[in-house]
């Protein structure tokens, strides 16, 4: 029986890692997920597509990431590379980026190697001309079923034979794209999936950043699994090494944000001064059995119980943004990282928050940095104070000791 349980736990760990790796947005108890919950997600998908292009910015459709050169803030250089041409940006902090992940049996990625061109996981420039890129819908709505199936295959490869795309998600490649987009720094988020081995991304990413000598550009985050018996000891070690933020992914790590084991993690984060960065809300492309973990209502107990601890909802609640905005308004310790939202919804978020507690993020290497930057530049064109806050000021406040 013990051997059977060990095999079951091992298989569940692999599945969890595949879910977490496969979905940029990323089975649970049936009583925590209702038909109404499922219907709300379907309604969001339908209503978003119907409303696209009817908001204050009109249609915002381009051909691939490189097509963003049609916008006033971007151009193509002599090599055909997309570049940002805005000269008066603040020193931008991307609060949501990753490096190439390889775990379990996959060969380790050389994170110090330049391997152009970057192959984004959801790559709108994979073909010529690029895919139809609509900035007025949630980011993953721009990709086909075939694109999403390739994403899932790549996630499995990151656990087994290795992913050729993930091998391009290296520090030099990220730095080059940051430079092209005039982004000063990026916070690098590992995820601890609870695997039996090869699950040390916090240590590997941190060591690679140090070896590359780019600590002024890349800010290493950390991650622990809530059910790891050594989670608290690891957290204390990461904090002593300078970590200021932890990434938790409820669906990928198979835990509810309001679970007892999670509350123990939050309490220690509050003691150590480490902000919590969640994947927040359903992205809509993960398997349905992963949806319950990310429902917005499961995040509220933590916000209420730890008022002194900043909690960041990644993606602004993703496709559950309508339920997440009230949390932002109700709890001063709730922050949004705003990657993924379409420009009409993003403008609504920025107006309701008056630009405060909102963080710029890109989810690189799932997407090109320019997609998120274009949206922020668009919705803040008439409000330079909002632009400065979202692109830099709010991040400084969150990360300050």
C-alpha positions as CSV (number, residue, x, y, z in Angstrom):
1,X,0.0,0.0,0.0
2,X,2.8,2.4,0.8
3,X,4.4,1.8,-2.5
4,X,1.1,2.4,-4.3
5,X,0.6,5.7,-2.4
6,X,4.1,6.8,-3.3
7,X,3.5,6.1,-7.0
8,X,0.2,8.0,-6.8
9,X,1.8,10.9,-5.1
10,X,4.6,10.9,-7.7
11,X,2.1,10.9,-10.6
12,X,0.0,13.7,-9.0
13,X,3.2,15.7,-8.6
14,X,4.0,15.3,-12.3
15,X,0.5,16.2,-13.3
16,X,0.6,19.3,-11.1
17,X,3.8,20.4,-12.6
18,X,2.5,19.9,-16.1
19,X,-0.6,22.0,-15.3
20,X,1.5,24.7,-13.7
21,X,4.0,24.8,-16.6
22,X,1.4,24.5,-19.3
23,X,-0.9,27.3,-18.4
24,X,0.1,30.9,-18.2
25,X,-3.0,31.6,-16.4
26,X,-2.7,27.9,-14.9
27,X,-9.2,17.9,-9.4
28,X,-10.6,19.5,-6.5
29,X,-13.7,19.1,-4.3
30,X,-16.9,19.3,-6.3
31,X,-18.6,21.3,-3.5
32,X,-16.0,24.1,-4.0
33,X,-16.9,24.5,-7.7
34,X,-20.5,24.9,-9.0
35,X,-22.3,25.0,-12.3
36,X,-22.6,28.7,-11.8
37,X,-18.8,29.0,-11.6
38,X,-18.4,27.1,-14.8
39,X,-21.1,29.2,-16.5
40,X,-19.5,32.5,-15.5
41,X,-16.2,31.5,-17.2
42,X,-18.0,30.6,-20.4
43,X,-19.9,33.9,-20.2
44,X,-16.7,35.8,-19.9
45,X,-15.2,34.1,-23.0
46,X,-18.4,34.8,-25.0
47,X,-19.0,38.4,-23.8
48,X,-15.4,39.4,-24.3
49,X,-15.3,38.4,-27.9
50,X,-18.6,40.0,-28.6
51,X,-17.4,43.3,-27.0
52,X,-14.0,43.4,-28.6
53,X,-13.3,46.6,-30.4
54,X,-16.5,48.4,-29.1
55,X,-14.8,50.1,-26.2
56,X,-13.1,53.5,-25.9
57,X,-10.1,52.4,-28.0
58,X,-12.0,50.8,-30.9
59,X,-10.5,47.8,-32.7
60,X,-6.9,47.0,-31.6
61,X,-5.9,44.2,-33.9
62,X,-2.4,43.6,-35.2
63,X,-0.5,41.0,-37.1
64,X,1.8,39.3,-34.5
65,X,3.9,40.9,-31.9
66,X,6.0,42.6,-34.6
67,X,2.8,44.1,-35.9
68,X,2.8,46.4,-32.8
69,X,5.3,48.5,-34.7
70,X,2.2,50.1,-36.2
71,X,1.6,51.7,-32.8
72,X,3.3,55.1,-32.0
73,X,5.5,53.6,-29.2
74,X,7.2,50.9,-31.2
75,X,9.2,50.3,-34.4
76,X,11.3,47.7,-36.2
77,X,15.0,48.1,-36.2
78,X,17.3,47.2,-39.1
79,X,17.3,43.6,-38.2
80,X,13.5,43.5,-38.0
81,X,13.4,43.3,-34.3
82,X,10.6,45.0,-32.4
83,X,11.8,47.9,-30.3
84,X,10.2,50.5,-28.0
85,X,10.8,54.1,-29.0
86,X,9.5,55.9,-26.0
87,X,12.4,57.8,-24.5
88,X,10.8,59.2,-21.4
89,X,9.7,56.0,-19.7
90,X,10.5,55.6,-16.0
91,X,13.0,52.8,-15.1
92,X,10.3,50.1,-15.7
93,X,10.0,47.0,-13.4
94,X,8.4,43.9,-14.9
95,X,6.9,42.3,-11.9
96,X,6.1,38.9,-13.5
97,X,8.7,37.0,-15.5
98,X,10.2,33.5,-15.5
99,X,13.2,31.7,-16.9
100,X,13.3,28.4,-18.7
101,X,12.1,25.5,-16.6
102,X,13.4,22.0,-16.6
103,X,12.6,19.5,-13.9
104,X,12.4,15.8,-13.1
105,X,14.1,13.9,-16.0
106,X,14.6,16.9,-18.3
107,X,18.2,18.0,-19.0
108,X,19.1,21.2,-17.2
109,X,18.9,24.4,-19.3
110,X,22.0,26.5,-19.7
111,X,20.4,29.7,-18.4
112,X,23.6,31.7,-19.2
113,X,23.6,30.9,-22.9
114,X,22.3,33.4,-25.6
115,X,20.2,31.3,-28.0
116,X,18.4,33.7,-30.3
117,X,15.7,33.9,-31.4
118,X,13.5,33.6,-28.3
119,X,10.6,31.1,-28.9
120,X,7.8,32.5,-26.7
121,X,5.6,29.8,-25.4
122,X,2.5,31.4,-26.9
123,X,4.4,32.9,-29.9
124,X,2.3,35.2,-32.1
125,X,5.3,35.6,-34.4
126,X,5.8,31.8,-35.0
127,X,4.5,32.2,-38.5
128,X,4.7,35.0,-41.1
129,X,2.5,37.0,-41.1
130,X,2.0,36.8,-37.3
131,X,-1.2,35.6,-35.6
132,X,-4.2,37.9,-35.2
133,X,-3.3,39.8,-32.0
134,X,-6.3,41.5,-30.4
135,X,-5.3,43.7,-27.5
136,X,-8.9,44.1,-26.4
137,X,-9.3,40.5,-25.2
138,X,-7.6,38.4,-22.6
139,X,-4.2,37.5,-23.8
140,X,-4.7,33.8,-24.4
141,X,-7.8,34.3,-26.4
142,X,-5.5,35.1,-29.4
143,X,-4.3,31.6,-29.7
144,X,-5.8,28.5,-31.4
145,X,-6.5,25.1,-30.0
146,X,-3.4,23.9,-31.9
147,X,-1.3,26.5,-30.2
148,X,-2.6,25.5,-26.8
149,X,-2.0,21.8,-27.5
150,X,1.6,22.6,-28.4
151,X,1.9,24.5,-25.1
152,X,0.8,21.3,-23.2
153,X,3.2,19.1,-25.1
154,X,6.0,21.6,-24.3
155,X,5.1,21.4,-20.6
156,X,5.4,17.6,-20.6
157,X,8.8,18.0,-22.4
158,X,10.0,20.3,-19.6
159,X,9.6,17.3,-17.2
160,X,10.9,14.6,-19.5
161,X,13.1,15.0,-22.6
162,X,13.6,18.7,-22.4
163,X,12.0,21.5,-24.3
164,X,13.8,23.2,-27.2
165,X,11.6,26.3,-26.7
166,X,12.4,26.5,-23.0
167,X,16.1,26.3,-23.8
168,X,15.7,29.8,-25.3
169,X,14.3,31.2,-22.1
170,X,17.7,32.3,-20.9
171,X,19.1,35.3,-19.1
172,X,20.9,36.8,-22.1
173,X,17.7,36.4,-24.2
174,X,15.6,38.0,-21.6
175,X,18.0,40.9,-21.1
176,X,18.1,41.5,-24.8
177,X,14.3,41.8,-24.9
178,X,14.2,44.0,-21.8
179,X,16.7,46.3,-23.5
180,X,14.6,46.4,-26.7
181,X,11.6,47.3,-24.7
182,X,13.4,49.9,-22.4
183,X,12.5,47.8,-19.3
184,X,15.1,48.3,-16.5
185,X,14.4,45.3,-14.3
186,X,12.3,42.1,-14.1
187,X,11.3,40.0,-11.1
188,X,12.0,36.3,-11.8
189,X,9.4,33.9,-10.4
190,X,10.2,30.2,-9.8
191,X,7.5,27.8,-8.8
192,X,7.9,24.9,-6.4
193,X,5.7,22.1,-7.7
194,X,6.2,19.5,-4.9
195,X,8.1,17.1,-7.1
196,X,10.3,14.3,-5.6
197,X,13.5,15.7,-7.3
198,X,14.6,18.3,-9.8
199,X,12.3,20.9,-8.1
200,X,14.8,23.5,-7.0
201,X,14.1,26.4,-9.4
202,X,14.5,29.0,-6.6
203,X,18.0,27.9,-6.1
204,X,18.8,27.5,-9.8
205,X,17.4,30.8,-10.9
206,X,19.1,32.6,-8.1
207,X,22.5,31.0,-8.8
208,X,22.2,31.8,-12.5
209,X,21.3,35.4,-11.9
210,X,24.4,35.7,-9.6
211,X,26.7,33.9,-12.1
212,X,25.5,36.1,-14.9
213,X,26.3,39.2,-12.9
214,X,22.8,40.7,-13.6
215,X,21.5,41.3,-10.1
216,X,20.9,44.9,-11.1
217,X,18.5,43.8,-13.8
218,X,16.9,40.6,-12.6
219,X,15.4,40.4,-9.1
220,X,15.1,36.8,-7.9
221,X,11.9,35.7,-6.2
222,X,11.3,32.4,-4.4
223,X,8.7,29.7,-4.1
224,X,7.8,26.9,-1.6
225,X,5.1,24.3,-1.7
226,X,2.5,24.8,1.1
227,X,2.6,21.0,1.9
228,X,6.4,20.8,2.0
229,X,7.4,19.9,5.6
230,X,10.5,22.1,5.1
231,X,8.7,25.1,3.7
232,X,9.2,27.4,6.7
233,X,12.9,26.7,6.9
234,X,13.3,27.3,3.2
235,X,11.3,30.6,3.5
236,X,13.6,31.8,6.2
237,X,16.7,30.9,4.2
238,X,15.3,32.7,1.1
239,X,14.5,35.8,3.1
240,X,18.0,35.8,4.6
241,X,19.4,35.7,1.1
242,X,17.3,38.8,0.2
243,X,14.1,37.4,-1.3
244,X,11.3,40.0,-1.1
245,X,8.5,38.1,-2.9
246,X,7.2,34.5,-3.1
247,X,5.3,33.0,-6.1
248,X,2.4,30.7,-5.3
249,X,0.3,29.0,-8.0
250,X,-2.8,27.4,-6.4
251,X,-3.7,25.2,-9.5
252,X,-0.2,24.2,-10.4
253,X,0.6,23.4,-6.7
254,X,-2.8,21.9,-6.0
255,X,-3.8,23.9,-3.0
256,X,-6.6,26.2,-2.1
257,X,-5.5,29.7,-1.1
258,X,-7.7,29.5,2.0
259,X,-6.3,26.2,3.2
260,X,-4.8,25.7,6.6
261,X,-1.4,24.8,5.2
262,X,-1.4,28.0,3.1
263,X,-2.2,30.2,6.1
264,X,0.9,28.9,7.8
265,X,3.0,30.1,4.8
266,X,1.3,33.5,4.8
267,X,2.0,34.0,8.6
268,X,5.7,33.3,8.1
269,X,5.7,35.6,5.0
270,X,4.3,38.4,7.2
271,X,6.9,37.7,9.8
272,X,9.7,37.8,7.2
273,X,8.4,40.8,5.2
274,X,7.9,38.7,2.0
275,X,5.0,39.8,-0.3
276,X,2.8,37.0,-1.7
277,X,2.4,36.9,-5.5
278,X,-0.4,34.6,-6.5
279,X,-1.5,33.3,-9.9
280,X,-5.0,34.8,-9.4
281,X,-8.2,33.6,-11.1
282,X,-8.9,31.3,-14.0
283,X,-7.1,31.8,-17.2
284,X,-9.7,29.7,-19.0
285,X,-7.4,27.4,-20.9
286,X,-6.5,25.1,-18.0
287,X,-8.4,21.8,-17.5
288,X,-11.6,22.3,-15.7
289,X,-10.5,20.1,-12.7
290,X,-7.8,22.8,-12.0
291,X,-10.4,25.7,-12.0
292,X,-11.6,25.4,-8.4
293,X,-8.2,26.2,-6.9
294,X,-8.1,29.6,-8.5
295,X,-11.6,30.9,-7.8
296,X,-11.5,34.4,-6.5
297,X,-13.5,33.8,-3.4
298,X,-10.8,31.4,-2.1
299,X,-8.3,34.3,-1.9
300,X,-10.4,36.6,0.3
301,X,-9.8,34.9,3.7
302,X,-6.1,35.4,3.4
303,X,-6.6,39.1,2.6
304,X,-8.9,39.4,5.7
305,X,-6.7,37.4,8.1
306,X,-3.4,39.1,7.3
307,X,-4.1,42.8,6.7
308,X,-0.4,43.7,7.1
309,X,0.7,41.3,4.3
310,X,0.6,42.5,0.7
311,X,-1.0,39.9,-1.6
312,X,-0.6,40.3,-5.4
313,X,-3.3,38.8,-7.6
314,X,-1.4,38.0,-10.8
315,X,-3.2,38.8,-14.1
316,X,-5.6,41.0,-12.1
317,X,-7.8,37.9,-11.4
318,X,-7.4,36.7,-15.0
319,X,-10.9,35.9,-16.5
320,X,-12.4,36.3,-13.0
321,X,-11.5,40.0,-13.0
322,X,-15.1,41.1,-12.3
323,X,-14.9,39.3,-8.9
324,X,-11.4,40.4,-8.2
325,X,-11.9,44.1,-8.6
326,X,-14.0,44.3,-5.4
327,X,-11.2,42.7,-3.5
328,X,-8.8,45.4,-4.7
329,X,-11.3,48.1,-3.6
330,X,-12.1,46.4,-0.3
331,X,-8.7,45.4,1.0
332,X,-5.7,47.8,1.2
333,X,-3.3,44.8,1.2
334,X,-4.6,43.6,-2.2
335,X,-2.5,44.4,-5.3
336,X,-3.0,43.6,-8.9
337,X,-0.4,42.5,-11.4
338,X,-2.2,43.5,-14.6
339,X,-0.8,41.3,-17.4
340,X,-3.3,39.6,-19.7
341,X,-6.3,42.0,-19.4
342,X,-7.6,43.6,-22.6
343,X,-7.3,47.3,-22.9
344,X,-11.0,48.2,-22.2
345,X,-11.0,46.2,-19.0
346,X,-7.5,47.4,-18.1
347,X,-8.7,51.0,-18.4
348,X,-11.6,50.2,-16.0
349,X,-9.2,48.7,-13.5
350,X,-6.8,51.7,-13.6
351,X,-9.6,54.2,-13.2
352,X,-11.2,52.4,-10.3
353,X,-7.8,52.0,-8.5
354,X,-6.6,55.5,-9.6
355,X,-3.4,53.8,-10.7
356,X,-2.6,52.6,-7.2
357,X,-1.5,49.1,-6.2
358,X,-1.3,48.1,-9.8
359,X,1.9,46.4,-11.1
360,X,3.2,46.0,-14.6
361,X,4.0,42.4,-15.6
362,X,4.5,40.4,-18.8
363,X,4.5,36.7,-17.9
364,X,7.6,36.3,-20.1
365,X,8.5,33.9,-21.8
366,X,4.8,33.0,-22.4
367,X,4.4,36.2,-24.3
368,X,6.6,39.0,-25.8
369,X,7.2,41.8,-23.4
370,X,5.7,44.3,-25.9
371,X,2.2,43.1,-25.6
372,X,1.8,44.1,-22.0
373,X,3.8,47.3,-22.4
374,X,1.6,48.4,-25.4
375,X,-1.6,48.0,-23.3
376,X,-0.2,50.1,-20.4
377,X,1.1,52.8,-22.7
378,X,-2.3,53.0,-24.4
379,X,-4.5,53.2,-21.3
380,X,-2.1,55.7,-19.6
381,X,-1.5,58.0,-22.5
382,X,-3.6,60.8,-21.0
383,X,-2.3,60.2,-17.4
384,X,1.5,60.3,-16.9
385,X,1.0,59.9,-13.2
386,X,-0.7,56.6,-13.7
387,X,2.0,55.5,-16.1
388,X,4.8,56.3,-13.7
389,X,3.0,54.5,-10.8
390,X,2.2,51.3,-12.8
391,X,5.5,51.0,-14.6
392,X,7.7,51.8,-11.6
393,X,6.4,53.6,-8.5
394,X,4.0,50.9,-7.2
395,X,6.7,48.2,-7.6
396,X,9.1,50.3,-5.6
397,X,6.5,50.5,-2.8
398,X,5.8,46.8,-2.8
399,X,9.5,45.7,-2.8
400,X,10.8,48.3,-0.3
401,X,11.9,46.8,3.0
